[in-house]
Amino acid sequence: MSVGVSIALSFGYRAVISASTGNTAASMSSYARKASLTPLVVLPRGKVARGKSSQIASLGARVIEIEGTFDNAIEVVLRASETSLAYPLNSFNPYRLEGQKTIGFEIAEELGENVDFVIAPVGNAGNISAIWKGFRESPLLGLGRPSPRMIGVQAEGASPIVEAWMRGDNVVRPIKYPETIASAIRIGSPVNGYKAIQAVRESRGAMVAVSDSEILESMVMLSREEGILVEPASAASLAGLAKLKRMGAVRDGSIVVLILTGHGLKDPDALNYLASAWLERRSEPLVARSVDEALQKVSHYATL
Ligand SMILES: Cc1ncc(COP(=O)(O)O)c(C=O)c1O
């Protein structure tokens, strides 16, 4: 987004615009404020996680809420950008992808050529195609030639690229009413669908779909095993890995990078789900009415 906003400034724009499930708009609004540009965002009404809408509102973005899906919102941006009133910053913008490819450089810097799989959640498919571009360009920066298999993960109710992949087709057929708990990847007509299929094919990777309950299980596992809170879209990466392991496609000992895209605080409703998953394990009431009672609880829990 930093690259995209810098380009908007250099082109002499006064305003930037994006359609968003929340994160793009929040990020664009931050950078736009720093650059003294006006942020305009088009959001699908009622479909943006609360942490993200608060972030967008706190940055004073001019918000247009559309009744419909993200795909309706992006149509507004595409049509508005024909007028040159505002510079569009969704991931059909090539400069966005130039920024996003640096994720590939970072992986190459840290792991060199020692990486077998990179697994990313896929909505509009900007990340997966840009990360692959980063790997292809890594040799130009002296970062070796990493060639991991790229794995794209979509939610079952919003998986048009997986469907195209299964058909062996380059053409992604839009899904009119995508549905999943992972709001950041609830996208029926991905703008970079073709590029994602190319990245997956060139890298000998795969596209996989996971269910909402697999996504939630993976969120709980990331909290329990890694101490990492993510929003549901991010947990799709781990759910994808679990699925590939079950299928025998990823062997023990493989080096796998999971792209965790969004922090848990972005989606407090999903965090409440996590919290209740922990609370269900408690047999005792939470509240202590005195210091002594609290100390009893300390010794009870410490010896569990
Ligand atoms: C948290 C999160 N995960 C995944 C994605 C999907 O990324 P892409 O649209 O580049 O596939 C997004 C996109 O907004 C996101 O916000």
The ligand as an SDF file (V2000), in Angstrom:
LIG
                    3D

 16 16  0  0  0  0  0  0  0  0999 V2000
   -6.6400  -10.8590    6.2900 C   0  0  0  0  0  0  0  0  0  0  0  0
   -6.6110  -11.1390    4.8190 C   0  0  0  0  0  0  0  0  0  0  0  0
   -6.2500  -12.3560    4.4220 N   0  0  0  0  0  0  0  0  0  0  0  0
   -6.2130  -12.6730    3.1150 C   0  0  0  0  0  0  0  0  0  0  0  0
   -6.5600  -11.7700    2.1570 C   0  0  0  0  0  0  0  0  0  0  0  0
   -6.5520  -12.1970    0.7330 C   0  0  0  0  0  0  0  0  0  0  0  0
   -5.5200  -11.6170   -0.0020 O   0  0  0  0  0  0  0  0  0  0  0  0
   -5.6580  -11.5420   -1.5680 P   0  0  0  0  0  0  0  0  0  0  0  0
   -6.8960  -10.7390   -1.8480 O   0  0  0  0  0  0  0  0  0  0  0  0
   -4.4150  -10.8690   -2.0020 O   0  0  0  0  0  0  0  0  0  0  0  0
   -5.7940  -12.9430   -2.0510 O   0  0  0  0  0  0  0  0  0  0  0  0
   -6.9450  -10.4750    2.5290 C   0  0  0  0  0  0  0  0  0  0  0  0
   -7.3220   -9.4900    1.5190 C   0  0  0  0  0  0  0  0  0  0  0  0
   -7.8590   -8.4610    1.7830 O   0  0  0  0  0  0  0  0  0  0  0  0
   -6.9660  -10.1550    3.8960 C   0  0  0  0  0  0  0  0  0  0  0  0
   -7.3720   -8.9570    4.3220 O   0  0  0  0  0  0  0  0  0  0  0  0
  1  2  1  0
  2  3  1  0
  2 15  2  0
  3  4  2  0
  4  5  1  0
  5  6  1  0
  5 12  2  0
  6  7  1  0
  7  8  1  0
  8  9  2  0
  8 10  1  0
  8 11  1  0
 12 13  1  0
 12 15  1  0
 13 14  2  0
 15 16  1  0
M  END
$$$$
